[in-house]
Amino acid sequence: MKSFNYARADSPEAAVRAGGRFIAGGTNLLDLMKLQVETPEKLVDISRLDLNTVEEQDGGLLIGALVPNSDLAADPRVIANYPVLSRALLAGASGQLRNKATTGGNLLQRTRCYFFYDTHAACNKREPGSGCDALGGFNRIHAILGTSEHCIATHPGDMPVAMRALDATVVTLKPDGDRRRIPLGDFYRLPGDTPHIETVLESGELITHVALPAPPPGARQLYRKVRDRASYAFALVSVAGVIAVENGTITHAALAFGGLAHQPWRDPAVEGALVGRAPEQAAFDAAADALLVGARGFGHNDFKIPLARRVLITALRDLTGEPA
């Protein structure tokens, strides 16, 4: 084990001034430290900060970054108004991990790419410039959208996929005292030639809250996750959908996908193929075509392309009540 310094913050302001790697539940970071994938010199414990409440705000919710996944999934307001979020949270990890994992930490969890975790493998995300063994290796769980020649890893989360469909905003505090509100669609970065830079967070910047706007009135919500086993497994393909149909026409569509890209994936072209049209097979096929227009498999994960099409179309049928 590599030694590190430890500090416990008593306020968000003290945390961002402390300089170090933030730790709360530690459900991902501790694993990475045990494997020496990450070797921070200093940990700043933020687990006792007063950021563990869910409050109503402007018709929506303001969720503290330290709210445990289990508590958020069970919140009556989330169940009633954001069922897609509750279902996504319950689809992730195990009960024990959900009790420890936090809202902010879930947003920042790192890929489960085999080569990222293997310190003997080449991985540009772990060691920039070393290469990407996933490109020519066993890449069954890897991305088919938004990839680059430097990285084909996927984002592993469920909660962020649902929050992307709900137009969530990440609220942060910077070391200089400034606060930012970052739409979740702008929060993550595609790999490009810097896959080790995964978000737009600056050094020392702390997530304090996640804000959800009021849900679209009359919309149905759904989270569908396809994985290798029924629990405690990451998505091969997942979809979070929020769809409203009025007078036989789709009036609102928000669709985000997991297991397909370096970030929770949302493409306006997919939603544009649906809004203003009747909820029928032709519209669903057009949405699937829009989703997969730039998809590329790398051998072992080629199956994700037809799988993503099937998952999206069946989800749209369930969301709109259209029979198969």
C-alpha positions in Angstrom: 0.0 0.0 0.0 1.2 3.5 -0.8 1.1 6.0 2.0 -1.1 9.1 1.7 -2.0 12.1 3.8 -5.6 12.4 5.2 -7.6 15.4 6.2 -11.2 15.7 7.3 -13.1 18.8 6.0 -15.7 20.5 8.2 -17.2 22.7 5.5 -17.3 22.7 1.6 -15.1 25.8 1.7 -12.5 24.1 3.8 -12.7 21.0 1.5 -11.9 22.9 -1.7 -9.0 24.8 0.0 -7.5 21.6 1.4 -6.0 20.4 -1.9 -6.4 16.7 -2.4 -8.6 13.9 -3.7 -12.1 14.1 -2.3 -13.5 10.9 -0.7 -17.0 10.3 0.6 -18.4 6.7 0.3 -15.2 5.5 -1.4 -17.0 2.7 -3.2 -14.9 3.2 -6.4 -11.9 5.2 -5.3 -10.8 2.7 -2.6 -10.8 -0.2 -5.1 -8.7 1.9 -7.5 -6.2 2.7 -4.7 -5.9 -1.0 -3.7 -5.0 -1.8 -7.3 -2.7 1.2 -7.5 -4.6 2.5 -10.5 -5.0 5.7 -8.6 -2.4 6.7 -6.0 -3.4 10.1 -4.5 -1.0 11.8 -2.2 -3.8 13.2 -0.1 -7.4 12.3 0.6 -9.9 14.9 1.8 -12.8 13.3 3.7 -16.0 15.1 2.9 -18.4 12.5 4.2 -19.5 14.5 7.2 -20.4 17.7 5.3 -24.0 18.9 5.5 -24.7 17.9 1.9 -27.0 15.0 2.5 -30.5 16.4 2.1 -33.1 16.5 -0.7 -35.0 19.8 -0.9 -37.7 21.1 -3.2 -36.7 24.0 -5.4 -38.4 25.8 -8.2 -40.8 22.9 -8.8 -37.9 20.4 -8.9 -35.4 19.0 -6.5 -32.0 20.1 -5.1 -30.1 16.9 -4.2 -27.1 17.1 -1.9 -23.9 15.5 -3.3 -23.7 13.2 -0.2 -27.2 11.8 -0.4 -26.7 8.0 -0.5 -28.1 6.2 -3.6 -30.4 4.1 -1.4 -31.9 7.2 0.2 -32.4 9.0 -3.1 -34.1 5.9 -4.7 -36.5 5.7 -1.8 -37.4 9.4 -1.5 -41.2 9.6 -2.0 -40.8 12.7 -4.3 -38.3 10.9 -6.5 -40.6 7.8 -6.7 -43.6 10.0 -7.6 -42.1 12.5 -9.9 -38.8 11.0 -11.2 -39.5 7.2 -11.3 -36.8 6.8 -14.0 -34.2 8.0 -11.5 -35.4 5.7 -8.7 -35.4 2.7 -11.1 -31.9 3.5 -12.4 -30.5 3.8 -8.9 -32.0 0.5 -7.9 -30.6 -1.1 -11.0 -27.1 -0.3 -10.0 -24.6 -2.1 -7.7 -25.9 -4.0 -4.6 -27.9 -2.8 -1.6 -24.8 -2.5 0.5 -23.0 -0.4 -2.1 -26.0 1.8 -2.6 -26.1 2.5 1.1 -22.5 3.9 0.9 -22.4 5.4 -2.6 -23.2 9.1 -2.9 -24.9 11.2 -5.6 -21.7 13.2 -6.3 -19.5 10.1 -6.3 -21.8 8.3 -8.7 -21.4 11.0 -11.2 -17.7 10.7 -11.0 -17.2 6.9 -10.9 -14.6 5.7 -13.4 -14.8 3.2 -16.2 -14.8 -0.6 -15.6 -12.7 -1.2 -18.6 -10.6 -4.3 -17.9 -7.4 -2.7 -19.3 -7.9 0.4 -17.1 -7.8 -1.8 -14.1 -4.8 -3.9 -15.2 -1.7 -1.8 -14.5 0.3 -4.0 -16.8 -1.9 -3.1 -19.8 -1.6 -0.1 -22.0 -4.3 2.5 -21.2 -4.3 6.1 -22.2 -6.9 6.9 -19.5 -4.7 5.6 -16.7 -1.3 6.5 -18.3 -1.7 9.1 -21.1 0.3 8.2 -24.2 0.7 4.5 -23.4 -1.8 3.3 -25.9 -5.2 1.5 -25.7 -5.0 -2.3 -25.5 -8.8 -2.5 -25.6 -8.8 -1.6 -29.3 -7.3 -4.9 -30.3 -8.2 -6.9 -27.1 -11.3 -8.3 -25.5 -13.7 -5.3 -25.8 -17.1 -6.8 -25.3 -18.2 -4.1 -22.8 -16.7 -1.2 -24.7 -18.2 1.8 -26.5 -19.7 2.0 -29.9 -20.4 5.8 -29.9 -18.2 8.8 -29.4 -15.0 6.8 -29.4 -11.5 7.8 -30.5 -8.3 6.0 -31.5 -7.1 6.7 -28.0 -9.9 5.2 -25.9 -13.1 3.1 -26.3 -14.1 2.9 -22.6 -17.6 3.4 -21.4 -19.1 5.3 -18.5 -20.4 2.7 -16.1 -23.2 4.6 -14.3 -27.0 4.1 -14.2 -28.0 7.2 -12.2 -26.2 9.6 -14.5 -28.1 8.2 -17.5 -31.4 8.9 -15.9 -30.3 12.3 -14.8 -29.2 13.1 -18.3 -32.7 12.4 -19.6 -34.1 14.6 -16.8 -31.9 17.6 -17.7 -30.0 17.6 -14.4 -27.6 20.4 -13.5 -24.4 19.9 -11.5 -23.8 22.6 -8.8 -20.1 23.0 -7.8 -17.9 25.1 -5.5 -14.4 26.1 -6.7 -11.4 26.8 -4.6 -11.7 30.6 -5.2 -15.2 30.5 -3.8 -17.0 30.8 -7.1 -20.0 28.5 -7.8 -20.9 26.9 -11.1 -24.1 25.4 -12.5 -23.1 22.9 -15.2 -25.8 21.2 -17.3 -25.1 17.5 -17.1 -24.9 17.4 -20.9 -21.8 19.7 -20.7 -20.3 18.0 -17.6 -18.7 15.0 -19.3 -16.0 15.0 -22.0 -15.6 12.6 -24.9 -12.2 10.9 -25.0 -10.6 12.5 -28.0 -6.9 12.5 -27.4 -7.2 13.2 -23.7 -9.3 10.3 -22.3 -7.8 10.8 -18.8 -9.8 14.1 -18.6 -13.3 12.9 -18.1 -15.2 15.9 -16.9 -15.0 19.7 -17.1 -14.3 20.0 -13.3 -11.3 22.1 -12.5 -8.6 21.1 -10.0 -10.1 21.2 -6.5 -13.7 21.8 -7.7 -16.3 20.1 -5.5 -19.7 18.9 -6.5 -22.1 20.2 -3.8 -25.6 19.4 -5.3 -27.5 18.2 -8.3 -30.6 20.1 -9.4 -33.5 18.5 -11.2 -36.1 20.7 -13.0 -39.8 20.0 -12.7 -40.7 16.8 -14.6 -42.6 17.3 -17.9 -46.3 17.1 -17.1 -48.1 13.9 -18.3 -44.9 12.2 -19.4 -44.2 8.5 -18.9 -40.8 7.5 -17.6 -38.8 4.3 -18.0 -35.4 2.8 -17.3 -34.4 -0.3 -19.2 -31.1 -2.0 -18.5 -29.7 -5.0 -20.4 -26.8 -6.8 -18.7 -25.2 -10.2 -18.3 -27.0 -11.1 -15.1 -30.0 -9.8 -13.2 -28.2 -7.8 -10.5 -24.8 -6.4 -9.6 -23.7 -6.0 -13.3 -22.9 -3.0 -15.5 -25.1 -2.2 -18.5 -24.3 -3.6 -21.9 -27.0 -1.2 -23.1 -29.4 0.9 -21.0 -31.9 3.6 -21.9 -33.6 6.2 -19.7 -36.7 7.6 -21.4 -39.2 10.4 -20.7 -41.9 10.6 -23.3 -45.2 12.5 -23.5 -47.9 11.8 -26.0 -50.9 14.1 -26.6 -53.7 13.5 -29.1 -51.8 10.8 -30.8 -48.6 12.8 -31.2 -45.3 12.6 -29.4 -44.9 16.1 -27.8 -41.9 15.5 -25.6 -39.0 13.1 -25.9 -35.9 12.8 -23.8 -33.7 9.7 -24.2 -30.3 8.9 -22.7 -28.2 5.8 -23.1 -25.7 3.9 -21.0 -23.2 1.3 -21.9 -22.6 2.8 -25.4 -20.2 5.7 -24.9 -17.6 7.4 -22.7 -20.5 9.4 -21.1 -24.2 9.1 -20.7 -25.2 9.5 -24.3 -28.0 11.8 -25.5 -28.4 12.8 -29.1 -30.9 15.5 -30.1 -31.4 13.8 -33.5 -32.9 10.8 -31.8 -35.5 12.9 -30.0 -36.0 15.0 -33.2 -37.0 11.8 -35.0 -39.9 11.3 -32.6 -41.3 14.7 -31.6 -44.3 15.7 -33.7 -44.9 12.2 -35.0 -47.3 9.5 -34.2 -46.0 6.8 -31.8 -45.6 4.1 -34.4 -42.9 1.8 -35.8 -41.8 4.1 -38.5 -40.9 6.8 -35.9 -39.2 4.3 -33.7 -37.1 3.0 -36.5 -36.1 6.5 -37.5 -35.0 7.2 -33.9 -32.9 4.0 -33.8 -31.3 5.0 -37.1 -30.5 8.4 -35.7 -28.9 6.9 -32.6 -26.7 4.5 -34.5 -25.7 6.6 -37.5 -22.1 6.9 -36.2 -21.9 3.6 -34.3 -18.8 1.5 -34.7 -18.0 -1.9 -33.2 -14.5 -3.1 -32.4 -15.0 -6.9 -32.8 -16.3 -8.4 -29.6 -18.8 -5.5 -29.0 -20.3 -5.5 -32.5 -23.4 -7.1 -31.0 -24.2 -3.8 -29.2 -25.3 -2.1 -32.4 -28.3 -4.4 -33.1 -28.9 -4.7 -29.3 -29.1 -1.0 -28.9 -31.7 -0.8 -31.7 -33.9 -3.5 -30.1 -33.6 -2.0 -26.6 -34.6 1.5 -27.8 -37.5 0.3 -29.9 -39.0 -1.9 -27.1 -38.5 1.0 -24.6 -40.4 3.3 -27.0 -43.2 0.9 -27.3 -43.6 0.6 -23.6 -43.4 4.4 -23.1 -46.0 5.2 -25.7 -48.3 2.2 -25.3 -47.7 1.1 -28.9 -48.2 -2.7 -29.3 -45.3 -4.8 -30.6 
